[in-house]
Amino acid sequence: MEKGVIDKNGIYWLDYRFDGRRMRKKIGSSKKLAETVMQKIRVQIAEGKYLDVKKEEKKINFNDFAQIYANTYGEKKRSWSSTDKLYLVRLKAFFGSKNLDEITPLFVQKYRIARREQKTRRHTIASAAYINRELACLKCMFSRAVEWGYAKENPVKKVKFEKENNSRVRFLEKDELKKLLDHCHPMLKAIVLVAVNTGMRKEEIRTLKWRDADFERGFVTLLKTKNGETRNVPLNKTAKEILMSIRKHARSPFIFCNSEGNLYNFRTSFMTALKNAEIKDFRFHDLRHTAASYLAMGGVDLNTIRDILGHKSLDMVLRYAHLSRSHQASAVGILDKEMDTFWTLGGKTGGVSKSIEVASSLKSSSYEISGAVAKW
């Protein structure tokens, strides 16, 4: 056990451990000097610079470390099966046989540029958000590598991420939603309707279990959410009827599962339905935007929308504010019709000309008043 600075009859000694050995060093009669030297030695040991001996990281290539990362850390993450596993496949394809100490900030930057130019399976360019999620996965991997002694530093920390446009609001108009539903098979149709009627995320719907649903009280409890907090999602009549109509699998806890009782992967079928319905520039996550947009257009305040969607900050729902305002503007248009009953003397005809006449008289009156004031 390290003792640090020790006083032996007025002479100060250092007593510490280094590389598994006990080390002792005589300093002299100055306690302050002994404490300063002890502090310096501790810093040098922590940085691997003491006695010119540096820590040697374990040499390992990216593919091998990726396997260690997956087994030890990655597979325990909530996002592993849905996203991180896919990110790792792409990262391995690029960094593969490179040793971790050969992966520099410049090399990470080259990956970022390459991903911008690489086409997806749908022949589109990868979004800034998707590239950033991959870089975030790489950054997490290197943080673990440093922690476990496989790397000295994290090169991703020195790389700027893509600038994301989080203001995107793509939602389905009612005729688009009908077309999409017409091209969905029964299970997918149920999933889409639940998404639109609850605003839940894809993974929240996909991993929904029967025990999470309280049909009597009308809500589902999400134990694993994006921000790590438990959330209660209210069910309207449509969502409740859809969930209750689904046949329960005898050997599966999941509401949406395949014939074997495993989690139902509907990515391909959803893309097919979009293609057949001729709906472009749309992702499953946009069904969440659709739910929020309908709520905003229905007059629901932004704070309530935030609670339903499970956002911590109001900033995330401000993107729907313009929808709320436009419908408020349409709503006050009703006042034109109501005011027309007494604003015009001749009923509905001549209303516009009468309005102009009144506005003109108000304008001339204001000049008379301002002139009178100036004269006074």
Number of C-alpha atoms within 10 A of each C-alpha: 7 11 11 16 23 17 13 11 7 11 14 21 22 20 17 18 15 12 8 6 8 11 12 15 13 14 17 14 15 11 17 11 13 23 18 11 15 20 13 13 18 16 13 16 18 12 12 14 13 16 9 9 12 13 14 11 15 15 12 16 18 22 20 14 20 21 13 14 17 17 11 11 14 21 14 11 10 15 13 16 13 13 15 20 15 12 19 20 13 13 18 15 11 16 18 17 13 14 18 26 18 13 17 16 16 13 16 20 18 13 16 20 12 12 20 15 11 12 12 11 8 8 8 10 13 16 14 16 15 15 20 17 16 20 24 17 20 20 17 16 23 23 19 17 22 14 12 12 14 21 23 18 16 21 22 24 14 12 16 13 17 16 9 13 9 9 11 11 14 16 21 21 12 11 8 15 18 12 18 21 18 14 18 20 12 11 14 19 18 18 21 20 19 23 24 21 23 23 27 23 18 19 17 16 19 19 18 21 18 16 11 17 21 14 14 7 9 15 19 21 16 20 13 15 15 13 10 10 10 13 18 17 19 19 20 13 10 12 20 20 13 14 20 13 9 13 9 16 16 8 10 17 18 21 24 28 21 15 11 11 16 14 17 17 13 17 12 9 14 21 16 14 20 22 13 14 18 11 16 8 8 13 15 15 16 21 26 23 24 22 23 28 27 20 20 23 18 13 13 14 13 21 14 14 20 18 16 18 22 20 15 10 11 14 10 14 21 15 18 21 14 13 19 21 14 12 15 14 11 10 10 10 11 10 10 10 12 10 10 17 13 12 17 17 12 12 11 13 11 11 17 13 11 15 14 11 12 13 12 12 11 12 11 11 12 12 11 12 11 12 11 10 9 8 7 6
